[in-house]
Amino acid sequence: MQNLMELGELYKELRMARGLKLKDVASDNLSISQLSKFENGQSMLSADKLFVAIEGINMTLMEFGHAFNNYEDRAFFKLGDQIAQLHARQDIEGLKRLLKVLESKEDKKVYDNLNLLIVKENIHFLDRSFEIKKEEVEFLTSYLYGIDEWTEYEIFLFGNTLSLLSNSDLVFLGKEFVKRDKFYRSIPTHQTAAKLTLSNLIFVLIERREFDYVTYFLDILEDSVDYEDMLIITFLNFFKLLLTYIKSGQFEELLQIKEYIAMVRKLGNSQLAQHLEANLEPFIQVSACPRSN
């Protein structure tokens, strides 16, 4: 009952803040009486009527949900941000402490176990001696294969566990991700997350020398960018230069990449330049190794 009253009170607060009266929101599908009872916590609106009520105050469902959550990010967004910061600092011990906190939770549900796997993957990425059980990877792939419509969580999950998947699973799920994500592309935050995940997928495929699939996903990513996607465009150009260097092995191609990264740094994005340098380094080491006859 408390949540019902809070929901109605929030709606009333948002409606009044916009200078709207009940009659301004009411329609053929939603009466003044229904709205009044909802705002006073006396009754709940059905899902379709709640959508009408939210649209009536010129808000989206996402905006209303964010307000109901005290303008705080959802739990998995907070977790993702925490993991990203620890990963960027290469703070393996910090990630292991976070893992212990998550493991201590009782009565773990599906998403709790998936979140544990995300943290483990980030530890494994920084410390290859950290092992992840085969059963855990099978649990992950089974979950991803079983979801028909991918939401922001599945994009977050897929993008943070790419290195755990086999080549065949990576390519198949990558294609399914592109296909299943179409329904949500009109949501700006979802669209941004999808493009970043696609960028990560491309880099993993480059690492694995799956060049045919790299080209396939590069074309999809390139078709999806617009003038606002400067980060994605930066990645796209880096991938193309990296592909050329890997295939040719020419020092001149390596110099072009370094010049490109220097340009990114000169434009004021030293953190992104550092990220690109870190991703380039393994390929320099590989090309520098003597080849057996």
C-alpha positions as CSV (number, residue, x, y, z in Angstrom):
1,M,0.0,0.0,0.0
2,Q,2.9,2.3,0.8
3,N,4.3,1.9,-2.8
4,L,0.9,2.6,-4.2
5,M,0.6,5.8,-2.2
6,E,4.1,6.9,-3.2
7,L,3.4,6.3,-6.9
8,G,0.2,8.3,-6.8
9,E,1.8,11.1,-4.7
10,L,4.7,11.3,-7.1
11,Y,2.4,11.5,-10.1
12,K,0.4,14.3,-8.4
13,E,3.6,16.2,-7.5
14,L,4.9,15.9,-11.1
15,R,1.5,16.9,-12.5
16,M,1.2,20.0,-10.3
17,A,4.8,21.0,-11.0
18,R,3.8,21.3,-14.7
19,G,0.8,23.5,-13.8
20,L,-1.6,20.9,-15.0
21,K,-5.1,20.2,-13.5
22,L,-6.8,16.8,-13.4
23,K,-9.0,17.8,-16.2
24,D,-6.0,18.6,-18.4
25,V,-4.8,15.0,-18.1
26,A,-8.2,13.2,-18.2
27,S,-9.3,11.7,-21.5
28,D,-11.9,9.2,-22.9
29,N,-9.7,6.4,-21.5
30,L,-8.9,8.0,-18.1
31,S,-11.4,9.8,-16.0
32,I,-10.8,12.6,-13.4
33,S,-12.2,10.2,-10.7
34,Q,-9.7,7.5,-11.6
35,L,-6.8,10.0,-11.5
36,S,-7.9,11.4,-8.2
37,K,-8.2,8.0,-6.5
38,F,-4.8,7.1,-7.9
39,E,-3.1,10.2,-6.6
40,N,-4.6,9.7,-3.2
41,G,-3.5,6.1,-3.0
42,Q,-7.0,4.7,-3.0
43,S,-6.7,2.7,-6.1
44,M,-4.1,1.6,-8.7
45,L,-4.3,2.3,-12.4
46,S,-4.0,-0.5,-14.9
47,A,-0.9,-0.6,-17.0
48,D,-2.6,0.9,-20.1
49,K,-4.2,3.7,-18.1
50,L,-0.9,4.4,-16.3
51,F,0.8,4.9,-19.7
52,V,-2.0,7.3,-20.7
53,A,-1.6,9.2,-17.4
54,I,2.2,9.5,-17.8
55,E,1.8,10.7,-21.4
56,G,-0.8,13.2,-20.2
57,I,1.9,15.1,-18.2
58,N,4.3,14.9,-21.2
59,M,6.8,12.5,-19.7
60,T,8.1,9.2,-20.9
61,L,7.8,6.0,-18.9
62,M,11.6,5.9,-18.5
63,E,11.6,9.5,-17.1
64,F,8.7,8.6,-14.7
65,G,10.5,5.5,-13.5
66,H,13.7,7.4,-12.9
67,A,11.8,10.0,-10.8
68,F,10.1,7.1,-8.9
69,N,13.6,5.7,-8.2
70,N,14.5,9.1,-6.5
71,Y,16.4,10.1,-9.7
72,E,19.0,7.4,-9.1
73,D,20.3,5.0,-11.7
74,R,19.1,1.4,-11.6
75,A,21.1,-1.1,-9.6
76,F,22.8,-2.7,-12.6
77,F,23.9,0.7,-14.0
78,K,25.5,1.5,-10.7
79,L,27.2,-1.8,-10.7
80,G,28.4,-1.3,-14.2
81,D,29.8,2.1,-13.4
82,Q,31.6,0.7,-10.4
83,I,33.1,-2.2,-12.4
84,A,34.2,0.1,-15.2
85,Q,36.0,2.5,-12.9
86,L,37.8,-0.4,-11.2
87,H,38.7,-1.9,-14.5
88,A,40.0,1.4,-15.9
89,R,42.3,1.7,-12.9
90,Q,43.3,-2.0,-13.3
91,D,42.3,-2.4,-9.7
92,I,42.2,-6.2,-9.5
93,E,42.0,-6.2,-5.7
94,G,39.1,-3.8,-5.8
95,L,37.3,-6.1,-8.2
96,K,37.9,-9.0,-6.0
97,R,36.5,-7.1,-3.0
98,L,33.4,-6.3,-5.0
99,L,33.2,-10.0,-5.9
100,K,33.2,-11.0,-2.3
101,V,30.4,-8.5,-1.5
102,L,28.3,-9.9,-4.3
103,E,29.0,-13.5,-3.3
104,S,28.0,-12.8,0.3
105,K,24.4,-12.1,-0.8
106,E,22.0,-14.9,0.3
107,D,19.3,-16.4,-1.9
108,K,21.0,-15.4,-5.2
109,K,18.7,-15.2,-8.2
110,V,19.5,-15.5,-11.9
111,Y,20.6,-11.9,-12.2
112,D,22.8,-12.1,-9.1
113,N,24.7,-15.0,-10.6
114,L,25.1,-13.2,-14.0
115,N,26.4,-10.1,-12.2
116,L,29.0,-12.2,-10.4
117,L,30.1,-13.5,-13.8
118,I,30.5,-10.0,-15.1
119,V,32.8,-9.1,-12.2
120,K,34.8,-12.4,-12.7
121,E,35.2,-11.7,-16.4
122,N,36.7,-8.3,-15.6
123,I,39.1,-9.9,-13.1
124,H,40.0,-12.5,-15.7
125,F,40.7,-9.9,-18.3
126,L,43.3,-8.2,-16.0
127,D,44.6,-11.4,-14.5
128,R,44.5,-14.5,-16.8
129,S,45.4,-16.8,-13.9
130,F,41.9,-16.1,-12.5
131,E,39.8,-19.0,-13.6
132,I,36.1,-19.1,-14.5
133,K,34.3,-22.4,-14.3
134,K,33.0,-24.0,-17.5
135,E,29.6,-24.4,-15.9
136,E,29.4,-20.6,-15.4
137,V,30.1,-19.9,-19.0
138,E,27.5,-22.4,-20.0
139,F,25.0,-20.7,-17.7
140,L,25.8,-17.4,-19.4
141,T,25.4,-18.7,-23.0
142,S,22.2,-20.5,-22.1
143,Y,20.7,-17.3,-20.7
144,L,21.7,-15.2,-23.7
145,Y,20.4,-17.8,-26.2
146,G,17.1,-17.9,-24.3
147,I,16.2,-14.2,-24.4
148,D,14.1,-13.3,-27.5
149,E,14.1,-9.5,-27.0
150,W,17.3,-8.0,-25.6
151,T,17.0,-5.0,-23.2
152,E,19.7,-2.8,-21.8
153,Y,20.6,-5.5,-19.3
154,E,21.3,-8.1,-21.9
155,I,23.4,-5.6,-23.9
156,F,25.3,-4.8,-20.7
157,L,25.8,-8.5,-19.9
158,F,26.8,-9.4,-23.5
159,G,29.2,-6.5,-23.8
160,N,30.9,-7.4,-20.5
161,T,31.4,-11.1,-21.1
162,L,32.5,-11.2,-24.7
163,S,35.9,-12.7,-24.0
164,L,34.3,-15.7,-22.3
165,L,32.4,-16.8,-25.3
166,S,33.6,-19.2,-28.0
167,N,34.1,-17.9,-31.5
168,S,30.9,-19.6,-32.8
169,D,28.8,-18.3,-29.8
170,L,30.4,-14.9,-30.2
171,V,29.4,-14.6,-33.9
172,F,26.0,-16.2,-33.5
173,L,25.0,-14.1,-30.5
174,G,26.5,-11.0,-32.1
175,K,24.2,-11.5,-35.1
176,E,21.3,-12.1,-32.8
177,F,22.2,-9.0,-30.8
178,V,22.0,-6.9,-33.9
179,K,18.7,-8.5,-34.9
180,R,17.1,-8.4,-31.5
181,D,18.2,-4.9,-30.7
182,K,16.3,-3.3,-33.6
183,F,13.1,-2.9,-31.5
184,Y,14.8,-0.7,-28.9
185,R,17.1,1.5,-31.1
186,S,14.8,4.5,-30.8
187,I,15.7,4.8,-27.1
188,P,18.8,7.0,-27.0
189,T,20.6,5.4,-24.0
190,H,19.9,2.0,-25.3
191,Q,21.2,3.0,-28.7
192,T,24.5,4.3,-27.2
193,A,25.0,1.1,-25.2
194,A,24.4,-1.0,-28.3
195,K,27.0,0.8,-30.3
196,L,29.6,0.6,-27.6
197,T,28.9,-3.2,-27.2
198,L,29.2,-3.6,-31.0
199,S,32.6,-1.8,-30.8
200,N,33.7,-4.2,-28.1
201,L,32.6,-7.2,-30.1
202,I,34.5,-6.0,-33.1
203,F,37.7,-5.6,-31.1
204,V,37.4,-9.1,-29.6
205,L,36.9,-10.5,-33.1
206,I,40.0,-8.6,-34.3
207,E,42.0,-10.2,-31.4
208,R,40.8,-13.6,-32.6
209,R,41.7,-12.9,-36.2
210,E,38.1,-13.4,-37.3
211,F,38.5,-10.8,-40.1
212,D,35.5,-11.8,-42.2
213,Y,33.2,-11.2,-39.3
214,V,35.0,-8.1,-38.3
215,T,34.2,-6.6,-41.7
216,Y,30.5,-7.7,-41.3
217,F,30.1,-6.0,-37.9
218,L,32.1,-3.0,-38.9
219,D,29.7,-2.3,-41.8
220,I,26.7,-2.6,-39.4
221,L,28.4,-0.2,-36.9
222,E,29.3,2.3,-39.6
223,D,25.8,2.3,-40.9
224,S,24.4,3.1,-37.4
225,V,26.6,6.1,-36.6
226,D,25.7,9.8,-37.0
227,Y,27.5,13.1,-36.3
228,E,26.9,12.8,-32.6
229,D,28.7,9.5,-32.2
230,M,32.3,10.9,-32.0
231,L,33.4,8.1,-29.6
232,I,32.1,5.4,-31.9
233,I,33.6,7.1,-35.0
234,T,37.0,7.3,-33.2
235,F,36.8,3.5,-32.5
236,L,35.7,2.8,-36.1
237,N,38.7,4.7,-37.5
238,F,41.0,3.0,-35.0
239,F,39.7,-0.5,-36.0
240,K,40.2,0.2,-39.7
241,L,43.8,1.3,-39.1
242,L,44.5,-1.6,-36.8
243,L,43.1,-4.1,-39.4
244,T,45.3,-2.7,-42.1
245,Y,48.4,-2.9,-39.8
246,I,47.6,-6.5,-38.7
247,K,47.2,-7.7,-42.3
248,S,50.2,-5.8,-43.7
249,G,52.6,-5.9,-40.8
250,Q,54.2,-2.7,-42.2
251,F,55.9,-0.3,-39.8
252,E,54.4,2.7,-41.7
253,E,50.9,1.4,-40.9
254,L,51.9,1.3,-37.2
255,L,53.1,4.9,-37.4
256,Q,49.7,5.9,-38.8
257,I,47.9,4.4,-35.8
258,K,50.3,6.2,-33.4
259,E,49.7,9.4,-35.2
260,Y,46.0,8.9,-35.0
261,I,46.2,8.3,-31.2
262,A,48.4,11.3,-30.8
263,M,45.7,13.4,-32.6
264,V,43.0,12.0,-30.2
265,R,45.2,13.1,-27.3
266,K,45.8,16.5,-28.9
267,L,42.0,17.0,-29.1
268,G,41.9,16.7,-25.3
269,N,40.9,13.1,-24.8
270,S,43.9,11.7,-23.1
271,Q,41.9,8.9,-21.4
272,L,40.6,7.6,-24.7
273,A,44.1,7.9,-26.2
274,Q,45.5,5.8,-23.3
275,H,42.7,3.2,-23.9
276,L,43.6,3.0,-27.6
277,E,47.3,2.6,-26.8
278,A,46.5,-0.2,-24.4
279,N,44.5,-2.0,-27.1
280,L,47.2,-1.5,-29.7
281,E,50.1,-2.8,-27.5
282,P,49.3,-6.6,-27.8
283,F,49.3,-6.4,-31.6
284,I,52.7,-4.6,-31.6
285,Q,54.1,-7.4,-29.4
286,V,52.6,-10.1,-31.7
287,S,54.0,-8.5,-34.8
288,A,57.4,-8.1,-33.2
289,C,57.7,-11.8,-32.4
290,P,59.9,-13.9,-34.8
291,R,57.9,-16.2,-37.0
292,S,58.8,-19.9,-37.2
293,N,59.6,-21.2,-40.7
